[in-house]
């Protein structure tokens, strides 16, 4: 058996560290006390708050999931009043979905808990604002590269309650 190359070691280390980062980030938010959205609603609302309303097919493509899975998740969100359906759009007559004011309100409340968890992690790491910004820049570059590879660009602007976009 051949010894793993330096690149193979680095990729193994990267995989482990990304796994740990995911675990630490989720754990830093603490128990879901105070959070009202399940993970799928949180992620879908995060995508729907940016850009134009999307169809089930577009959401399925974005998340690389089956349309039936997205349909179930959106159906639950419709019942909770988190999203609304827009009939017969310019997108080939397909229904599109956008967040409701309630959905955006609950997303922002859960996001505040998530941001507090991120702040605890940065504090625990002892990072300065500059170091945190460097990490953010690298994460954005990394995610952009993945999005280009997969053809799944993520609009990073967000919509305010009045429907206007922000960067």
N, C-alpha and C positions, 0 to 999 in steps of 0.2 A: 504494500500500500504506500502511495506517495504522500509526502508531507504536504499539508495544505499551503497554498501560496500566501503571500502577504495580503493580496487582495481578498482571498477567501477568508482569512482571519478578520480583516476589516469588515467584510460584509456580515460575517457572523456576529461581530461586536455591534455593528449598526442594527441588525435585526433585534438583538437582545435589548439594546438601549431604547429602540422605538417601542418595543413591547413594554418595557419598564416605564417609559414616559407615559404611555397610554394608561397603564395601571395607576401610576402616581397621580396623574391628572384627575382621573375618575375618583380615586380615593380622597384626594384633597378637597373635593367638594363635600365630602362627608356623606352621611346618610341622606337619602332623598327627602329629608324633612324640609318642608317649606317649598319643595319643588313640585310643580303641578303637572309637568309634561313627562310622558315616557320618552325614552331615548329616540324612538322613531319620529315622534311628533316634533321633538326638539330639532332634530336634523332636517326634517322636511320643512319646518317653518323657517329655519335658518336659510335654506335655499330659496324658498318662496318669497321671503322678504326682500330679496335682491332681484332686480330686473322685472321683466314682465311676467304675467301669469303663465303657468306651464300646464301642458297636457299630462295625462298619466304616462303616455309613451315617453315624453321628454324627461319626466321625473325618473322613470324606470331606467332610461339610458344614463342619466346623470349618476344614479346610484348603482348602476350595473346590477339591477334587480329585475325580477319578473314583473310584468305589468299587473298580474294578479296580486302580488304582494303589496305593491304600491296602492292598488285599488282598495285593498282591505284597510291599509293604514289611513288613507285619505278618507275612506268611509267612516272610520271611527272618529276622525278629526271633524268631519262634517257634523256628526251627531253631537259632538262636544261644542260646536260653534267656533272652532278654531280656524277653519277655512271656509271659503264659499266657492261655489261652482259658478262659472260664467258660461252661459250657453252660447252655442254657435258663434265662434270667434273667427277671426281671419285665418286661423291655423287649420285650414281645410275643413272647417265646420266642427272640429273636435272641441269638446268642452275643456276649459282650462280652469285652473284653481289658483286662488290667491288667499293670503291670510286675512282674517277678519281683524278688526280692532282688538277683540278679546284675545285672539291668537297672538297678536303682536305684544299685547300687554303681558300675557303669561310667559311668552318667550323672553321678554326683557327681564321679568322678575326672576326666572330661572337662570338667565344669563348673568345677572348680578351675583347669584350664588356661585356660579362657575368662575366668574372673574375673581371673586374673593378667594376661591381655592387656588387659582393661578397666582394670586398675590402671595399667598402663604408659601407656595412652592418657590417663588422667586426670593422671598425673604429667607427661607430655609437654605437656599443655595448661596445666600450672601451676595447676590448680584447687584451691581449698580444699575442705574437707568441706562447707561451706555452699553453695558454688557447685555442687558435685557433686549435693547434695540438691535444689537448685533445678532442675537439669537433669533429674534423676530424676522430680521432681514433674510437670514439663512433659511428659516422655515418657509417664508413666502417664496423664495427662489426654488426651494425643493418642491413645494406643492405646485408651483407653476410648471416646473419640468415634468412632473407626473401628469398634470392636466394636458400638457401638449402631447405627451406620449399617448395618452388615452383619448385625446380629442374631446375632453370634457371640461372646457373652461368654466370656471366658477366666477360669476360676477360678484365682486367684492363690495359693490356699492350696496347701500341698504335703503329701504323705503321708510319714510316717516309715515305717521298716521294719515297725513293728508295726501299721500301717494307720491310725494316728490322724492327724488333720489339724492343720496348723500354719498360721499366717498369715505 
